[in-house]
Each structure stands twice: as C-alpha cells, then as structure tokens.
C-alpha cells in the first residue's frame, strides 16, 4: 500500500491516538485522505468523539447510578442513529 493510503485498522488506530496526543502532519494527512474515501471510518470517528465526550464528564455524585448509565446509553444511541 502506498504511503498516503491507510487500512481501516491503521485509520482507527490514528483516530484513537488523536484523542490523546497530537498527530504528526503526515498522520493527519493520511487520516484525512482515508476518511474522504471511507464513510465507515468517518462515521467511526464521529462516534468515537461522541463516546469520549460523554464518558469524559465525571459523574456529579461519585459513582453513576444505573439510571445515569442508562441515560448516557440513550444519549449515545440517539446521536449515533442520527448519522
């Protein structure tokens, strides 16, 4: 495979990496090119950001209740199904 085109596996690895550290210029370019031709990976990235944003908010009173967990699941599923 040439240097610009990534496999879906490598693209998802870069998406996960991007959540925690800055990607190099080459990695950003490769990922952008891959997402332009792969709708599944573009959707996966949106879902990853959504889940990360929901899970990064700490529960207000320590441990989340079962109701809070179910509520978070509904929010995630609703937003994912919109795409």
N, C-alpha and C positions, 0 to 999 in steps of 0.2 A: 504494500500500500504506500502511496506517496506521502510525503511529509505533511501535506495540508489536510488530507482526508483521514478522519479518525473512525475507528469502530465505535459502535454504540457503547460497548463496555468502557472504552477509554473516555468517551464523552461523559458518561455518567460519573466516572472517577473524577474528572475535572470539575464537574458541577458540584460534587461533594467537597472537593478541595477548596473550591471558590467560596464556600460558606465560611471557611475558617481562615484562609490566607489568600493573599493577592496572587492571581495567576500571572505568569510571565506574558510578555507581549505575544510570543509565538503560541502559547497555550490559549490565550484569549482569541486570537485569530483562528486557530484550528477549531475551537469550540463554536465560534460564531458561524464559520463555514459549515460545520456539521449540522447545526440547528437549522440552517437555511434549507437543507435538503432532507432533514429527518424530522417530521412532525412529532413522532413519538418522543424523541429526546427533548424537543422544545416543550412539549406538554409535561414531560417528566420534570424538567427544571422548574416550571411554574408550580407544580405540586410540591416539589422539594422545598421551595421558598415558603410556600404556604404552611406546610407542616412545621418547618423550622421556626417560623414566626409565631405560630400558635404555641409550640412547645417551649419556646424560649421565655415566655411570660411565666414568672413564678406564681404558684397558687397564692391567693391572698391570705389564707389562714394555715399555711404549712402544707400538710398532705391534702391533695384534692379528694373530694368526696366522689362517690360513684356517680352522683348526679352531674358533677362538674366534668368528669371524664366523658360521660355520655353526651353532654352538651358540646364539648370540644370535638367529639367524633362527628356530631351532626354538622357543626360549622365546617369542618374539613370536607366531609362528603358533599355538602351543598356547594361549596366553592369549587370542588373538583368537577362536579357534574355540570356546572355552568360552562366549562371549557369544552 
